[in-house]
Amino acid sequence: MREYEALSASETLAWAIATFGKAFAIATSFQKEGMAIVDLAARISPGVRIFTLDTGRLPDETYQMMETVRTRYGATVEVVSPDRDEVERMVASHGPNLFYSTVECRQMCCDVRKVRPLARKLLEFEAWATGLRREQSGTRAGLRRVEQVDGRIKINPLVDWTAEEVDRYTREHEVPLHPLYARGYATIGCAPCTRAVGPGEDPRAGRWWWEQDARKECGIHFDVGPHPIRLNRPAGLLDLAGETPIAPLRGRSHPDA
């Protein structure tokens, strides 16, 4: 879909809103990029759909941002939660903080709390927007502005923006800023899995900082391979002792790209 590469962020969103209507939504965790996209889209269509993943482990400040978006833009934030039974079974087998034990357990936690809920939510849409930028990490350098992923259109309006351009847009348009940025956070996810970064540290160093030589991705946008452990894993993947398989999703469109 190279024909969309020349579009600006605003033009990309205007095209998506006009083309897909209510079958288009913005996915955001209320970081700078997502908030810039919300602001851009609200100037085009105040009724654009917005959703977020509530993993059950978010910092309080992220819930504050949900309310800020509602009051600032008059928008309803659709909150997507993980399946309670899946979470209860995972925690019963591996504990509430299983993500500290192994990379595989962390990937399973991300899968249950983020990847699977997103996959279910995406069944409602033909297209969705993310705040991914090529500059963010090596795994994201090859991103396109508009991609087709598992039968849906995935749109990255800010794909060619630099961090400085995001900050400039935020300042010039007085876009609400997540409070954790003021405390040194460069990326914001679940409370136990995100920390502030020091001067000169890579922004992604604040995610899962206890892991060595692991990809700093949760599995939503990129495969975490070689075999992320999942509760509904097909035969042949790694196993976790004592785990009871969960039935696979019907008609799911996996968001990994």
N, C-alpha and C positions, 0 to 999 in steps of 0.2 A: 504494500500500500504506500508506495513511494510518493504518490501524487499529493499526499497530505503533509509531507515534510516541510513544505514552504509556508504552511499556514502559521499564523501567530497563535498564541495560547487562546486569546479571545475568539479568534476566527474558528479555531478547532472546537471550542465549546459551543459557539453559535451553530455550527454545522451539526454537532451531536444533538443538541436540544431540538433543532428544527427537524432533524431526520428521525429521531427515535422517540421524542416526546417523553411520556411517562415510562417508557421502556428503557430510559437512560437514567443513571444515578451517579452521584459522586460518592466514592468511598473515602472516608477520612478518619484519621486518628487525632486530628486537630493540631498537627504539627504545622510548621510555617507553610510548607508547600500545599498541604490540603486546605488550609485556611485561605491562601491566595486563590486557589481554584474556586472555593466557595464564594469568595468575594467577586471574582470575575464572572461567575455564572449568575450570581444574584443580580448583577447589573444587566444581564441579558434576559433572564426569566426568574423572577423572585420565587416561583413555585417549583423550581428544580428539586428533584428528590435527592436527599442526602442520607447516607446511612453510615453507621459505625459499628465495630465489633466490640462488644463488652465481654471481655474474657472472664470477668469475675475477679481479676487481679489488677485492675487498673488503679493508678494513683488518684486521690481525691481531686487533684487539679484537673484531670481529664473530664470528670463529671461536671466540674465547674464550667469547662469549655462547652459542653453540650448546652448548658443553660445560656451561656453567652451567645452562642450561635442562634438560639431561639429568640432571644431578646433583640439582638442586633439586626438580624436578617428576617425575622418573622417566619423562620423555617422550622419545620418539624423534623427532628433528627430521628430516623428510624434506627432503633437500637436492636442489634442482633446478638443473641446470647447462645452459648454452647448448649448442647443437649445435656440436661441434668443427669440423666442416667449414665451417660458416657463419662461425665466428670466424676460422678460418685464411684463408679467402678474403677476408674483410673486411680483415684486417690486412695481407695480401699486397698488396691494392690500395691501401690508404689509410694504412697505418702503424698502430702500436700505440696512439698517442695522437691518433688522428684527431679526437676530440671537441674538441680545442682549435682546429681549423682553421676550421670553420663550424658554425652551428647545425644545418644539415642533416646534417652528418657526425656530430655529437653525437646527433641523433635516431636515425640509423641504428645507431649503437653501442648505444643504449638498446634499440632494437627487437630487435637480434640477441641481446643479453645478458640482456634482461629481459622484453620484451613477448612475444616468440615462445615462450621457455621457459615463461612463465606460462600462455599460451594452451594449450600442450600439457598442462601439469599440470592445468588446470581441466577437461579432458575427463574426469577421474576423479570429479568432484564434481557435486552438484546445488546446493550452496550453499557460500559461503566468507565469512570475516570479515576485515575490514581495520581498521586503526587510524586511519582518516580522521576528522577533526573539522571541523565547519563553520568554526570559528575560525581554522583554519590558514592559509587564504588565500582570496582572492576567488573563485578557481575552485571552491572547495569549499563556499562559503556556501549553495548550494542543495541540498546532499546530504540524502537521507532515511535514516532508520534502516535500512529494508529496501527494497531496490530489485530490480527484475528487469532484468538486463542480458544481452542476447543469449542468452536461454533459461535463465539461471542466476540464483539468488537471491544477491545481494550484500548483505552485512550489515555495517553500520557501528555497532557497539554503543556507541561513545563519541562519536557524532556531535554530541551537544549538550553534551559536557563542555568545560570551559575548561582551559587549561594549568594553572591553579592546582588544579583538581580532580584532574587527572592526577597532579600532584606530591603532593598530599595522600594520594591512594590509595597511591602508591608508598611514601611514608614510613610510613603507618599499617600497611601490610601487609608492609613490608620486602621489596618486590619488587626483584629484582636490577636494577641500573642499568648500562647500557652505559658502559664506562670513558671513552669520548670526551666524555661530558657534562662530566666534571670538567676537561676541557681546553678548554672554551668552545664545544663544538659544540652547536647547537640542532636540527640535523637530520643524519641519518647515512645515507650511501649508499656509493657506490664511493669508494675512497681518493683517486684523482686528481681527483674531481669534487665533493668536499665539503671545506669548511674551517670553522674556528671563526668565530664572529661576534663583532663588537664590541658594546659597550654601546649600546643604542638601535637597533641594526640589526634589520631584519626577519629572523625565523628562516630564511626561505627564501633570504635573501641568501647563505647559505653553500653553496648549490647552484649550480654552473656560474656562478660569480661573474664570469667574463670575458665573459659574454654580455650584450648590451645590448638591452633592450626585447623579450626573448624570454620565453615562458611557462616558469616554473620547474616543469615537469612532464616526466616521462620517457615518458609515453604509456601507462602501465599503467592508470591510472584516468581519464585525460582525454585527448581528442584534442589533439595538439600542433600541428596544422594550420598553414597550410592544407593542405599536402601533406608529411607526414613521409616522408623518403626511406627505402624499405625494399628489401631485397634481392629480395623477391618482388613488388615493386610492380606493379600493373596498368598497362597501356598508358595513356599520357597524364600520368602523374606525372613529377616531376622525375627526371633521370637523373644518374648519376655515371659519368664516362668510364672505360671499361675494365672495368666491372663485369659479371660473368656472372650472369644471373638465377638464383634458387633456386626450386625447385618450391614452390608454395603448400602450406600445411598442409591435410590432408584432415580435414574435419569440425571445424575449429577454431572455437572461440567466442571472438571477440575481446573482451578485457576492457575496452577503452576505453569510458568512459561519458560 
